Amino acid sequence: MSGILWFVILLNNLGQDNTGRFVKEAEKYLGVEYEWGGRSREKIDCLGLIFLPYSKVTGKDWKNCPFIPMS
């Protein structure tokens, strides 16, 4: 499953109200330096850019976020 499709499924599961909150939270990471495996406001990667805002919006620990491995 492609990363984009997985991301769309995740946003659909958030619901309309939380999707807007997710986008606003993700925008806080604009300009943060990219680093593979980064999961902080100092350095972040593409997965971190999805999981950190998702965690903030849902209250779920990002380590427990649903993950659909690529096959």
C-alpha positions as CSV (number, residue, x, y, z in Angstrom):
1,M,0.0,0.0,0.0
2,S,1.4,3.3,-1.0
3,G,2.2,6.0,1.7
4,I,-0.3,8.4,0.2
5,L,-3.1,5.9,0.2
6,W,-2.3,5.0,3.8
7,F,-2.3,8.7,4.7
8,V,-5.7,9.2,3.1
9,I,-7.1,6.2,5.1
10,L,-5.7,7.7,8.3
11,L,-7.3,11.1,7.6
12,N,-10.7,9.4,6.8
13,N,-10.6,7.7,10.2
14,L,-10.0,11.0,12.0
15,G,-13.4,12.4,10.9
16,Q,-14.1,15.9,9.5
17,D,-13.5,17.9,12.7
18,N,-10.3,16.2,13.6
19,T,-8.9,16.4,10.0
20,G,-8.8,20.2,10.3
21,R,-7.1,19.9,13.7
22,F,-4.6,17.4,12.2
23,V,-3.6,19.8,9.4
24,K,-3.2,22.7,11.8
25,E,-1.0,20.6,14.0
26,A,1.1,19.3,11.1
27,E,1.6,22.9,9.9
28,K,3.6,23.5,13.1
29,Y,6.3,21.3,11.6
30,L,6.9,23.4,8.5
31,G,10.5,24.4,8.3
32,V,11.7,21.6,10.7
33,E,14.8,19.9,9.4
34,Y,14.3,16.5,7.8
35,E,16.1,13.5,9.3
36,W,15.3,9.9,8.7
37,G,13.7,8.5,11.8
38,G,13.1,12.0,13.2
39,R,10.2,12.3,15.6
40,S,10.6,15.7,17.3
41,R,10.2,19.4,16.7
42,E,14.0,19.6,16.0
43,K,14.1,16.9,13.3
44,I,11.3,15.0,11.6
45,D,10.8,12.5,8.8
46,C,7.7,11.8,6.7
47,L,6.3,9.2,9.1
48,G,6.9,11.6,12.1
49,L,5.0,14.3,10.2
50,I,2.0,12.0,10.1
51,F,2.2,10.3,13.6
52,L,3.0,13.3,15.7
53,P,0.0,15.4,14.7
54,Y,-2.2,12.3,14.7
55,S,-1.1,11.6,18.3
56,K,-1.8,15.2,19.3
57,V,-5.3,15.1,17.8
58,T,-6.3,11.7,19.0
59,G,-4.5,11.5,22.3
60,K,-3.0,8.2,21.3
61,D,0.7,7.5,21.8
62,W,2.3,7.6,18.3
63,K,4.0,4.3,19.0
64,N,0.5,2.7,19.2
65,C,-0.9,4.4,16.1
66,P,-2.2,2.0,13.5
67,F,0.4,0.9,11.0
68,I,-0.3,-0.9,7.7
69,P,2.9,-2.4,6.4
70,M,3.7,-2.3,2.8
71,S,3.5,-5.8,1.2
